[in-house]
Amino acid sequence: MTAAVPTGPAGFVRDVALVARYELAEAVRSKMLIVIVLLFVAAGGLAAWSFTEIVTSVEENAARVTGAPTARRPGATMRRLRDSGNYRDMVRMFVRNDEKADYFAAIPPIAAFFAYFAFNVTPFLILLSSAETIATEVASRAIRYSVLRTGRLEFAIGKTLGQALIVVGVTALSAIVCYLIAWGSLAGFEHGATALSMISFWPRVLIYTLPFLGWAMFASMVTRSANLARVLSLGGGLGLAIISGLANHPPPWLRGGEVISAIRDLFANLTPFGHYDGLVYPPGGSFASDAAVCVALAALYFAAGFVLLRRRDL
């Protein structure tokens, strides 16, 4: 007896899960997953190396000024500053807010640096690595066979879910690489506190990357080649960054009355850039609003791309 194929919501979920599973399998088969892993491993290593170089430079300059001997491994001076409370004063100079200074001073510096690095670099890695997933199938016409077995919506959501699962894994791997390199490079490394801080930042980074994944899927659904999808994904991402900069820090010619201010606010909310302050600093009170904007923009970008994919002659 042949088992009944699920229909309705159960069938929808089944098809999405199957497409996501095949997306993961295809990433492994095509070696694309190896490329993505290498990109994120390199990013984690670059974050740890950059932080180590900054700390080394600061401590060497401090040693020359004071005449103290240079330590064999960087990090000891930074640890003493944290223990003495002077580190909090240094943080206050950068964030210009007492509450933020207290929050970030309680976090190991390498964890705070990695969070800053991840929030600024990870989106562009996703725009680069996730943009080709549907476009390649459109170019090869393989999508015709896929949509014969399932609906276009199930196909698009499954592809997006597969890419999201890859992002979850490689961002965690990037943090692990950063942690291990910092552990081996820095004196006075705080194992438990650093691990807990990185773990606390990880889901917040994932929330922030949602609209960028949505934009990459938009680029993939509206183009017919992997290269064009990457160009639209990265170029559009840069365009969104420019729009955010103009909206949030307007030049004189963009400052005006209520109408211009309303237009600026509208465009500021149509781009994910500038909506990570609440994710980086949850006590500030804007965590829920920034998270909601990220989720809404991810849905908006995906929906815009799917509207075009649904009408396309494949």
Secondary structure, 3 states (H helix, E strand, C coil): CCCCCCCHHHHHHHHHHHHHHHHHHHHHHCCHHHHHHHHHHHHHHHHHHHHHHHHHHHHHHHHHHHCCCCCCCCCHHHHHHHHHCHHHHHHHHHHCCHHHHHHHHCCCHHHHHHHHHHHHHHHHHHHHHCCCCCHHHHHHCCHHHHHHHCCHHHHHHHHHHHHHHHHHHHHHHHHHHHHHHHHHHCCCCCHHHHHHHHHHHHHHHHHHHHHHHHHHHHHHHHCCCHHHHHHHHHHHHHHHHHHHHHHHCCCHHHCCCHHHHHHHHHHHCCCCCCCCHHHHCHHHCCHHHHHHHHHHHHHHHHHHHHHHHHHCCC
